[in-house]
Amino acid sequence: MNEEMLRLKPEKVFHYFNEITKIPRPSKKEERMSLWLEETGKKLGLPTKRDKIGNVLISKPATPGKENVTPVVLQAHMDMVCEKNNDKAFDFEKDAIETYIDGEWLKAKGTTLGADDGIGIALALAVLDDDTLEHGPVECLFTVDEETGLTGAKNIEAGFMKGKMLLNLDSEDEGQIFIGCAGGKDTVATLECIYEDLDEECDFFKVEVKGLLGGHSGDDINKGRGNAVKLLARILWNAYSDFNLRIADIQAGNLRNAIAREGFAVVAVPKEFTDDLKKYVSLMEKTYREEFHTTDPNVTVTMESAPAAGKVFEENFQIDVLNAIVVCPHGVVSMSQDIKDFVETSTNLASVKVEGDNIVFTTSQRSSVESKKQAIVDKVSATFWMVGADVVNTDGYPGWNPNPNSEALKLLVQAYNNVFHKDPLVLAIHAGLECGLFSEKYPDMDMVSFGPTLRGVHSPDEKLEIKTVQMCWDLIAEFFRLLK
């Protein structure tokens, strides 16, 4: 138990967040979290139900005199992105997150913190457990598998919740209220590996790129951060041409919704080129530190001896793999023509990994314009079709169209002004939120999204700004007070 966290304010919010950090909840493996939420609702003596996919809804009656106030849904997702540093021994399916306080921030030791969206769950549970708040009917909806497919939101049944307004607690910048988001789709390409024996004596090495910040593949895609997959491929592509480098294995990047922070390749190089390769790797570390001196000042490129591998990629196959990675687009594709400084379309080359007999390329595309989303999906697909890969596109999820006339927005802006004596920013976000899917089943639902400040989400650098949790709590309380 983190005693430090339990002294933070609001006490009930951090009490629940501390409990949440103890419960393993990777995407698609939220059963323990779902059951714990169901048990928590029942312990509080509140009507609680769980649907067949694992979504949990806990209802709290209105306080006396507020029975006819518009019913509100507080919504957050159960799962967390499971990222850790390579040198961190940690099992996300068994271990509790190790939290600590660093000044104004709450962090985790070597792993993602899970405040995305554990702090949203904690805020909602604290509302359920608070007898001092005055409010109308409240429902708290906790969904599964937001991070890898929005499965919970996709499969929610019409009529499961009764509220008329929904406050999504899954945004990451205090002082900003979101009323729209991008839609997304994943593109996964698979090639069967082709190997051959080496015909000359070689030294084997592990070439590794790490120390990058990574981050959220939507919210951080415009920050110019390095992508370990692209940086590693750039080294391998040139080293093949100059030193006849051959690849035995490659493992770069991790989750589809995170910018790749680190990656390595096991390579072979003829002995006469060993010293040249070492010099080149050292040069590329210097080059990358110059190129990313602001965004990724701690990037490293290392080369160390590795056990000899039995085989390496067949030469033409290796050329296809490297060409595909080098050519595959990554980053911002276009900016919005309607909203200043807002990313409209992007793509993330998330990972390239040898898995069994195949090499798998995982990417994700986002856009607030459906036709442009499909256009970048087609471009990424074509990249891998050209080298003969089997390409699969997921169904994806829709964007959430902004409603600037939203009554929930008007009330939340007024509440923010009342509490903090200034206006919040009203924006759309270049990331996936479940609101777009809710609108398909609940077309009349009035929705907004907000939350405390998080940084480094989807990476082990994830951190939560402590004071903004209290600010969100105060905002929710004032919103309830204003609601008629």
C-alpha positions as CSV (number, residue, x, y, z in Angstrom):
1,M,0.0,0.0,0.0
2,N,1.3,3.5,-0.9
3,E,0.8,5.4,2.4
4,E,1.9,8.6,0.7
5,M,-0.9,8.4,-1.9
6,L,-3.5,7.9,0.8
7,R,-2.6,11.3,2.3
8,L,-3.4,13.1,-1.0
9,K,-6.6,15.1,-1.6
10,P,-9.4,14.3,-2.4
11,E,-8.9,11.4,0.0
12,K,-11.6,9.1,-1.4
13,V,-10.4,9.6,-4.9
14,F,-6.9,8.6,-4.1
15,H,-8.1,5.8,-1.8
16,Y,-9.9,4.2,-4.8
17,F,-7.0,4.9,-7.1
18,N,-4.6,3.1,-4.7
19,E,-6.9,0.1,-4.7
20,I,-7.1,0.1,-8.5
21,T,-3.3,0.0,-8.8
22,K,-3.3,-3.3,-7.0
23,I,-5.6,-5.0,-9.6
24,P,-4.0,-6.3,-12.8
25,R,-6.1,-5.0,-15.8
26,P,-4.4,-5.4,-19.2
27,S,-6.7,-4.8,-22.1
28,K,-8.9,-7.9,-22.8
29,K,-8.0,-9.2,-19.4
30,E,-10.1,-7.0,-17.1
31,E,-12.1,-9.8,-15.4
32,R,-10.6,-9.2,-12.0
33,M,-11.2,-5.4,-12.3
34,S,-14.8,-6.0,-13.6
35,L,-15.6,-8.3,-10.6
36,W,-14.0,-5.8,-8.1
37,L,-16.1,-3.0,-9.5
38,E,-19.2,-5.1,-9.2
39,E,-18.3,-6.1,-5.6
40,T,-17.6,-2.4,-4.8
41,G,-21.0,-1.3,-6.0
42,K,-22.7,-3.9,-3.9
43,K,-20.7,-3.0,-0.8
44,L,-21.9,0.5,-1.2
45,G,-25.4,-0.8,-1.3
46,L,-26.0,0.5,-4.8
47,P,-27.8,-1.1,-7.8
48,T,-25.1,-2.8,-9.8
49,K,-25.1,-4.8,-13.0
50,R,-22.5,-6.3,-15.3
51,D,-23.2,-7.1,-19.0
52,K,-22.0,-10.2,-20.9
53,I,-18.8,-8.5,-22.1
54,G,-17.8,-7.2,-18.7
55,N,-19.0,-3.6,-18.6
56,V,-20.2,-2.6,-15.2
57,L,-22.9,0.0,-14.3
58,I,-23.4,1.2,-10.8
59,S,-26.4,3.5,-10.1
60,K,-26.8,6.0,-7.3
61,P,-30.2,7.6,-6.5
62,A,-30.7,11.3,-6.5
63,T,-30.2,13.2,-3.2
64,P,-33.5,14.4,-1.7
65,G,-35.1,17.2,-3.7
66,K,-33.0,16.3,-6.8
67,E,-35.1,13.4,-8.1
68,N,-36.2,15.3,-11.2
69,V,-32.8,16.6,-12.2
70,T,-31.4,15.4,-15.5
71,P,-29.7,11.9,-14.9
72,V,-26.0,11.9,-15.6
73,V,-23.5,9.1,-16.5
74,L,-19.9,9.3,-15.3
75,Q,-17.9,7.0,-17.6
76,A,-14.3,5.6,-17.6
77,H,-12.6,2.5,-18.9
78,M,-11.1,-0.3,-16.9
79,D,-8.1,-1.4,-18.9
80,M,-4.6,0.2,-19.0
81,V,-1.8,0.2,-21.4
82,C,0.9,-2.1,-20.2
83,E,4.3,-0.7,-21.0
84,K,7.5,-1.1,-19.0
85,N,11.2,-0.4,-19.4
86,N,13.2,-3.4,-20.7
87,D,15.2,-3.5,-17.4
88,K,12.1,-3.6,-15.2
89,A,11.0,-7.1,-14.0
90,F,7.2,-6.8,-14.0
91,D,4.2,-9.0,-14.8
92,F,1.2,-6.9,-15.7
93,E,-1.1,-9.9,-15.2
94,K,0.1,-10.5,-11.6
95,D,1.9,-7.5,-10.1
96,A,0.6,-4.3,-8.5
97,I,1.7,-1.0,-9.9
98,E,4.4,0.5,-7.7
99,T,3.6,4.2,-7.3
100,Y,5.5,7.1,-5.8
101,I,5.2,10.9,-5.5
102,D,7.7,13.1,-7.3
103,G,7.0,16.7,-6.3
104,E,3.7,17.6,-7.9
105,W,3.3,14.4,-9.8
106,L,2.3,10.8,-9.1
107,K,4.4,8.3,-11.0
108,A,5.1,4.5,-11.3
109,K,8.4,2.7,-11.0
110,G,9.4,1.6,-14.5
111,T,5.9,1.0,-15.8
112,T,2.8,2.8,-17.0
113,L,0.9,4.3,-14.0
114,G,-2.5,3.3,-15.2
115,A,-4.0,6.7,-14.4
116,D,-5.3,6.4,-18.0
117,D,-8.1,5.7,-17.1
118,G,-7.8,4.5,-13.5
119,I,-8.1,8.0,-12.1
120,G,-11.4,8.4,-14.0
121,I,-12.6,5.2,-12.3
122,A,-11.5,6.6,-9.0
123,L,-13.3,9.9,-9.5
124,A,-16.5,8.1,-10.4
125,L,-16.3,5.7,-7.4
126,A,-15.6,8.6,-5.0
127,V,-18.9,10.2,-6.3
128,L,-20.7,7.0,-5.5
129,D,-19.2,6.9,-2.0
130,D,-19.7,10.5,-1.1
131,D,-22.8,11.5,1.0
132,T,-22.0,15.2,0.9
133,L,-22.5,15.8,-2.8
134,E,-26.0,17.0,-4.0
135,H,-26.9,15.5,-7.3
136,G,-29.6,14.0,-9.4
137,P,-29.7,10.4,-10.5
138,V,-26.1,9.2,-11.3
139,E,-24.9,6.2,-13.2
140,C,-21.2,5.2,-13.3
141,L,-20.3,3.2,-16.4
142,F,-17.0,1.3,-16.5
143,T,-16.1,-0.2,-19.9
144,V,-13.6,-2.9,-20.9
145,D,-11.0,-3.0,-23.6
146,E,-10.9,0.7,-24.6
147,E,-7.2,0.7,-25.4
148,T,-7.1,-2.1,-27.9
149,G,-10.4,-2.1,-29.7
150,L,-13.1,-0.2,-27.7
151,T,-14.8,-3.5,-27.3
152,G,-16.8,-2.5,-24.3
153,A,-18.2,0.6,-25.9
154,K,-18.8,-1.2,-29.2
155,N,-20.8,-4.0,-27.5
156,I,-22.8,-2.0,-25.0
157,E,-26.5,-2.6,-25.4
158,A,-29.1,0.1,-26.0
159,G,-30.9,0.7,-22.8
160,F,-28.0,-0.5,-20.5
161,M,-27.7,3.0,-19.1
162,K,-30.6,5.5,-18.6
163,G,-28.7,8.8,-18.3
164,K,-29.2,11.7,-20.6
165,M,-25.8,13.4,-20.2
166,L,-22.5,11.6,-20.2
167,L,-19.3,12.9,-18.7
168,N,-16.4,10.9,-20.1
169,L,-13.5,11.1,-17.6
170,D,-10.7,10.0,-20.1
171,S,-9.1,13.2,-21.2
172,E,-5.6,14.3,-20.1
173,D,-5.4,18.1,-19.8
174,E,-7.1,19.9,-17.0
175,G,-8.6,23.1,-18.2
176,Q,-9.7,21.6,-21.5
177,I,-13.1,20.2,-22.4
178,F,-13.4,17.9,-25.4
179,I,-16.4,17.7,-27.6
180,G,-15.1,15.6,-30.5
181,C,-12.4,13.0,-31.4
182,A,-10.8,11.2,-34.3
183,G,-11.9,7.9,-35.6
184,G,-9.3,5.1,-36.0
185,K,-8.4,1.9,-37.6
186,D,-5.5,-0.6,-37.3
187,T,-3.5,-2.1,-40.2
188,V,-1.5,-5.3,-39.5
189,A,0.7,-6.9,-42.1
190,T,2.3,-10.3,-41.9
191,L,5.1,-11.9,-43.9
192,E,6.4,-15.4,-43.6
193,C,10.0,-15.3,-42.8
194,I,12.5,-16.7,-45.2
195,Y,16.0,-17.6,-43.8
196,E,19.3,-18.8,-45.3
197,D,22.7,-19.8,-44.0
198,L,25.6,-17.4,-44.0
199,D,28.3,-18.0,-46.6
200,E,31.1,-16.2,-44.8
201,E,32.4,-15.9,-41.2
202,C,30.6,-13.2,-39.3
203,D,30.4,-11.6,-35.9
204,F,26.9,-11.3,-34.3
205,F,25.7,-8.2,-32.4
206,K,22.6,-6.9,-30.8
207,V,21.9,-3.3,-32.1
208,E,19.5,-1.5,-29.9
209,V,17.7,1.9,-30.0
210,K,16.2,3.0,-26.7
211,G,15.8,6.0,-24.4
212,L,13.0,7.6,-26.5
213,L,10.0,9.1,-24.9
214,G,7.4,7.4,-27.0
215,G,3.9,8.4,-25.9
216,H,0.3,8.2,-27.0
217,S,-0.1,7.5,-30.7
218,G,-2.8,10.1,-31.1
219,D,-2.3,12.8,-28.5
220,D,1.5,12.9,-28.9
221,I,1.9,12.2,-32.6
222,N,2.5,15.8,-33.4
223,K,5.3,16.3,-30.9
224,G,8.0,15.2,-33.3
225,R,9.3,12.4,-31.1
226,G,11.5,9.7,-32.5
227,N,10.1,6.3,-33.4
228,A,12.4,3.4,-32.5
229,V,11.2,1.2,-35.4
230,K,12.0,3.9,-37.9
231,L,15.3,4.8,-36.3
232,L,16.5,1.2,-36.1
233,A,15.5,0.5,-39.7
234,R,17.4,3.5,-40.9
235,I,20.6,2.1,-39.3
236,L,20.0,-1.4,-40.6
237,W,19.1,-0.2,-44.1
238,N,22.4,1.7,-44.5
239,A,24.5,-0.9,-42.7
240,Y,23.2,-3.5,-45.2
241,S,24.4,-1.4,-48.1
242,D,27.7,-0.4,-46.6
243,F,28.7,-3.4,-44.5
244,N,26.6,-6.3,-45.8
245,L,24.8,-6.5,-42.5
246,R,22.3,-9.4,-42.2
247,I,19.4,-9.6,-39.8
248,A,18.7,-12.7,-37.7
249,D,15.9,-11.2,-35.5
250,I,14.1,-7.9,-35.0
251,Q,11.9,-6.8,-32.1
252,A,11.0,-3.1,-32.2
253,G,8.1,-1.3,-30.6
254,N,5.2,-2.8,-28.6
255,L,1.6,-1.7,-28.5
256,R,-0.3,-0.4,-31.5
257,N,-1.5,2.8,-29.6
258,A,2.0,3.8,-28.4
259,I,4.8,5.5,-30.3
260,A,7.7,3.0,-30.3
261,R,10.2,3.8,-27.6
262,E,12.8,1.1,-28.0
263,G,13.8,-1.8,-30.3
264,F,16.6,-4.1,-31.2
265,A,17.9,-6.3,-34.0
266,V,20.2,-9.3,-33.8
267,V,22.5,-8.9,-36.8
268,A,25.5,-10.6,-38.4
269,V,28.3,-8.7,-40.1
270,P,31.5,-10.0,-41.9
271,K,34.4,-9.8,-39.6
272,E,36.2,-7.2,-41.8
273,F,33.4,-4.8,-41.3
274,T,33.0,-5.2,-37.5
275,D,35.0,-2.1,-36.6
276,D,33.2,0.0,-39.3
277,L,29.8,-1.0,-38.0
278,K,30.8,0.0,-34.4
279,K,31.9,3.4,-35.7
280,Y,28.7,3.8,-37.7
281,V,26.5,2.9,-34.7
282,S,28.3,5.4,-32.5
283,L,27.9,8.0,-35.3
284,M,24.2,7.3,-35.5
285,E,23.7,7.8,-31.8
286,K,25.3,11.2,-32.1
287,T,23.2,11.9,-35.2
288,Y,19.9,11.0,-33.4
289,R,20.8,13.1,-30.4
290,E,21.3,16.0,-32.6
291,E,18.1,15.4,-34.6
292,F,16.0,14.9,-31.5
293,H,17.9,17.1,-29.0
294,T,14.6,18.7,-27.8
295,T,12.1,15.8,-28.0
296,D,14.3,12.8,-27.1
297,P,17.6,14.0,-25.6
298,N,18.3,10.7,-24.0
299,V,18.1,8.5,-27.1
300,T,20.9,5.9,-27.2
301,V,22.1,3.5,-29.9
302,T,24.1,0.6,-28.6
303,M,25.9,-2.4,-30.0
304,E,26.9,-5.5,-28.0
305,S,28.1,-9.0,-28.9
306,A,25.3,-11.6,-29.3
307,P,25.3,-15.4,-29.6
308,A,25.6,-16.6,-33.1
309,A,22.3,-17.3,-34.8
310,G,21.7,-20.4,-36.9
311,K,20.3,-18.5,-39.8
312,V,19.7,-14.9,-41.1
313,F,17.0,-13.4,-43.3
314,E,17.3,-14.4,-47.0
315,E,18.8,-11.4,-48.7
316,N,15.9,-10.4,-51.0
317,F,13.5,-11.0,-48.1
318,Q,15.6,-8.7,-45.9
319,I,15.6,-6.0,-48.6
320,D,11.8,-6.2,-48.7
321,V,11.4,-6.0,-44.9
322,L,13.7,-3.0,-44.6
323,N,12.3,-1.2,-47.6
324,A,8.8,-1.6,-46.2
325,I,9.7,-0.2,-42.8
326,V,11.7,2.7,-44.4
327,V,8.9,3.6,-46.8
328,C,5.9,3.1,-44.4
329,P,4.6,6.5,-43.3
330,H,4.6,7.5,-39.7
331,G,3.4,10.7,-38.0
332,V,1.2,13.6,-38.9
333,V,-0.3,13.2,-42.4
334,S,-2.4,16.4,-42.4
335,M,-3.6,19.2,-40.1
336,S,-7.2,20.3,-39.8
337,Q,-8.5,23.0,-42.2
338,D,-11.1,24.0,-39.6
339,I,-9.5,23.9,-36.2
340,K,-6.2,25.7,-35.7
341,D,-3.2,23.5,-34.7
342,F,-5.4,20.4,-34.6
343,V,-4.1,17.2,-36.2
344,E,-6.6,15.8,-38.7
345,T,-5.0,12.6,-39.9
346,S,-2.0,10.6,-38.7
347,T,-0.5,7.1,-38.7
348,N,1.6,5.3,-36.2
349,L,4.2,2.5,-37.2
350,A,3.8,0.9,-33.8
351,S,5.9,-2.3,-34.0
352,V,7.8,-4.8,-36.1
353,K,8.5,-8.1,-34.6
354,V,9.5,-11.6,-35.5
355,E,6.8,-13.9,-34.1
356,G,7.3,-17.6,-34.7
357,D,7.6,-18.1,-38.4
358,N,6.4,-14.7,-39.4
359,I,7.4,-11.0,-39.1
360,V,4.4,-8.8,-38.1
361,F,4.1,-5.1,-38.8
362,T,1.5,-3.3,-36.6
363,T,0.2,0.1,-37.4
364,S,-2.7,2.4,-36.5
365,Q,-4.4,5.2,-38.4
366,R,-6.5,8.1,-37.1
367,S,-8.5,10.9,-38.7
368,S,-11.4,13.2,-37.9
369,V,-12.4,12.9,-41.6
370,E,-13.6,9.4,-42.4
371,S,-12.5,9.6,-46.1
372,K,-9.0,10.6,-45.1
373,K,-8.8,7.9,-42.5
374,Q,-9.5,5.4,-45.3
375,A,-7.0,7.1,-47.6
376,I,-4.1,6.7,-45.1
377,V,-5.2,3.1,-44.3
378,D,-5.0,2.4,-48.1
379,K,-1.5,4.0,-48.3
380,V,-0.1,1.9,-45.4
381,S,-1.8,-1.2,-46.8
382,A,-0.2,-0.6,-50.2
383,T,3.2,-0.3,-48.6
384,F,3.1,-3.8,-47.3
385,W,1.2,-5.3,-50.3
386,M,4.1,-4.2,-52.5
387,V,6.4,-6.7,-50.6
388,G,3.8,-9.5,-50.7
389,A,2.5,-9.2,-47.1
390,D,-0.9,-10.4,-46.0
391,V,-2.6,-7.2,-44.8
392,V,-5.6,-7.1,-42.4
393,N,-7.5,-3.9,-41.6
394,T,-9.7,-3.9,-38.4
395,D,-13.2,-2.5,-38.4
396,G,-12.0,0.5,-36.5
397,Y,-14.2,2.9,-34.6
398,P,-16.0,6.1,-35.6
399,G,-15.1,9.7,-34.7
400,W,-17.2,11.8,-32.4
401,N,-18.7,14.8,-34.1
402,P,-18.5,18.0,-32.1
403,N,-21.8,19.6,-30.8
404,P,-20.9,23.2,-29.9
405,N,-24.6,23.7,-28.7
406,S,-24.4,20.9,-26.1
407,E,-26.2,21.7,-22.9
408,A,-23.7,19.6,-21.0
409,L,-20.9,21.7,-22.5
410,K,-22.6,24.9,-21.5
411,L,-23.1,23.8,-17.9
412,L,-19.5,22.5,-17.6
413,V,-18.1,25.7,-19.0
414,Q,-20.2,27.7,-16.5
415,A,-19.1,25.4,-13.6
416,Y,-15.5,25.8,-14.6
417,N,-15.9,29.6,-14.6
418,N,-17.6,29.5,-11.3
419,V,-14.9,27.5,-9.6
420,F,-11.7,28.8,-11.3
421,H,-12.9,32.2,-12.5
422,K,-11.7,31.7,-16.0
423,D,-13.0,29.9,-19.1
424,P,-11.8,26.4,-20.1
425,L,-10.6,25.6,-23.6
426,V,-13.2,23.7,-25.7
427,L,-11.5,21.4,-28.2
428,A,-11.6,18.2,-30.2
429,I,-8.9,15.6,-29.6
430,H,-6.8,13.5,-32.0
431,A,-7.3,10.4,-30.1
432,G,-10.0,7.8,-29.7
433,L,-12.7,8.3,-27.1
434,E,-15.7,6.0,-26.6
435,C,-18.2,8.8,-27.1
436,G,-18.4,8.2,-30.8
437,L,-19.5,4.6,-30.2
438,F,-21.9,5.6,-27.5
439,S,-23.6,8.0,-29.9
440,E,-24.4,5.1,-32.2
441,K,-26.5,3.3,-29.5
442,Y,-27.6,6.5,-27.7
443,P,-28.0,9.1,-30.4
444,D,-29.6,11.6,-28.1
445,M,-26.9,11.3,-25.4
446,D,-25.3,14.7,-24.6
447,M,-21.6,14.1,-24.0
448,V,-18.4,15.9,-23.0
449,S,-15.0,14.7,-22.0
450,F,-12.5,16.1,-19.4
451,G,-10.0,14.9,-16.8
452,P,-7.0,15.8,-14.7
453,T,-3.6,16.4,-16.3
454,L,-1.6,13.4,-17.4
455,R,1.7,13.3,-19.2
456,G,3.6,10.4,-20.9
457,V,0.6,8.2,-21.2
458,H,1.1,4.8,-22.8
459,S,4.7,4.9,-21.7
460,P,6.6,4.2,-18.4
461,D,7.0,8.0,-18.1
462,E,3.2,8.3,-17.5
463,K,2.5,10.7,-14.6
464,L,-0.5,12.4,-13.0
465,E,-0.5,16.0,-11.8
466,I,-1.8,15.6,-8.3
467,K,-3.4,19.0,-7.8
468,T,-5.5,18.7,-11.0
469,V,-7.4,15.7,-9.4
470,Q,-8.8,18.0,-6.8
471,M,-9.7,20.5,-9.5
472,C,-11.7,17.8,-11.4
473,W,-13.5,16.8,-8.3
474,D,-14.5,20.4,-7.6
475,L,-15.6,20.8,-11.2
476,I,-17.8,17.7,-11.0
477,A,-19.4,18.9,-7.7
478,E,-20.2,22.3,-9.2
479,F,-21.6,20.7,-12.4
480,F,-24.0,18.7,-10.2
481,R,-25.0,21.8,-8.3
482,L,-25.9,23.7,-11.5
483,L,-27.7,20.8,-13.2
484,K,-31.5,21.2,-13.3
